């Protein structure tokens, strides 16, 4: 029987269509082709094809914008927002009129190139290398947040053309906005209201609820819970959330970073074992810059596989139809964990 489920973090509803439940082998995915070469601006040796780097990790004797880097951050060549758009009067007041409001396109847009290896994936990165990627993200979080004009950072990864990746070389993107977007502000308001009603963090309660029930849990480590959310919008949607209360991704500790790098690597491997060429979006959800959100918000990551098409019903109603119950998705990814363990034992 189909079932309507409510997401407590957004108060939106999802249709879990269990009677057409699908396992990984039931989805038909487009084939992705990869080809490294001189034309890829993110490959080692092609540093001149990107804007100058703003941050990089590599050997201590490496010079900026030369080969030999491990992780590299550059401004987006075609940025959605620009620092230069800050108006001369020093404010970002809306112009126009009520039905056609506008404001300058101020902000920052950067690309974090995860590796010089054109063929790298979440699963193929070493845990140590993924740790460097996370540390670079935290560094950019703080560096960009030091500009008092910045209000909110959105970190995301588009993997595969279906998920919006225009370049196949593995990378993340960072966009910083002057204020929190409506979606983030809505989630903040729901979390704040829950805290006022219960005196507790909504997400901390969600962690306890999922850990206690267990059927949607994919993995639990010392620092993180990995689970398929109760009202998953997409088949095999997966959340990664720190077990200790932290409102901001900028609070990630060194110990947590290494733990999270292992979680991401294993999740990537599970997905590679379950699907061939799975397109997905990996999205960071964090509190805006500045004080006031410490008690009630809780940062987390959302991995959103692009296995279904957003069509008229979803666009018109705001509801999502998910043909794979999260309980079945979690079970399938746990089974992939057994395959990982068997493969490791056989080597």
C-alpha positions, 0 to 999 in steps of 0.5 A: 500500500502507498503511504504518505510520510511527513519529513519533520525537518521540512514539514513536507510530505512524500509519497512512499509508493511501496507497491512499485518498490524498486531495488538497485537492479530495477533502475535503468541508468544512462551510461557515463563516459570518462576521458581524461586529457589535455582539454580537462581544466581540472587535470594535473598540468592544466592549471593555466586553464582555471582561474588562479587558485585561492587555496591548495594542499600539496608538497611544501615546495610546490609553487602556486598554480603549478602541477603536483597539488593534492587538493586545489580550490579555484574561483569558478570560471563562470560564477553564479555570484561575484564579490565585485557585485557589492554595491558602492553604497555598501548595502544590498537593498532590494530594488525594483518594486514588489512584483519585480524585486532585484538586488546585486548578484553579490557572493562567491563561487568556488570549485574544490578539485578533489584530486588530480586523478581524472577518474577518482570517485568518492570510493576510490579516494583513500580515507586520508585523501578524503580527509584532506578534502574535508579539511580544505572545505572547513578552511574555505568555510572559515576564510569566506566566513571571515568576510562579514558581508557573507551570510550562508555557505552552500557546499555541494557535489554534482556527480553525473550529467543527470545530476548537473555535472558539466565537467566529469573530473571529480569536484565540489562547489562552494557558493556563498550568499549574502543571506540564508536562502528560503529553503535553509531559513524554512528548516531553521524556523522548523528546528527553532519551533521544535526547540521552543516546544521541547527544549531539545534539538530536533536533529538530536531527537531524530538521531536517537529515534533512528538509532533506536529503531535501526531499520533505516540505519546504514552505518553508525560510527563513533561520530556519525549516524548514516541512515535513509530518512523516514520520508526520503524524497529520492530512492536511496536518499542517505543522510550523514549526521554528527552524533554530537550536537554541532550547528555548523560544519565549521565546527568539524574537528580533526577526529570527526573529519577523519571519521567522516572521510571513512563514512563517505568512502564506504558510502561511495563504495556501497553505491558503486556496488549497488549501481552502475554510474549512479548520478547523485547530488551531495549537499551540505546543510549547515547553519548560516554564519553568525550567532543565534542558531547554536542551540537548535540547528544541527548540520548534516549531509544529504546524498540524493541519488537521481534515479527518478525524474522530477515531473509535473506532480512534483513541480505542481504539488511540492510532494515527491514520489519515491518508489523505494521505501527507505527501509528497503534502501537501507537494507540493500545498502547494508547488504552491500556492506557485507559484500564489501567485507567479503571482498576485503577478506578475500584479498 
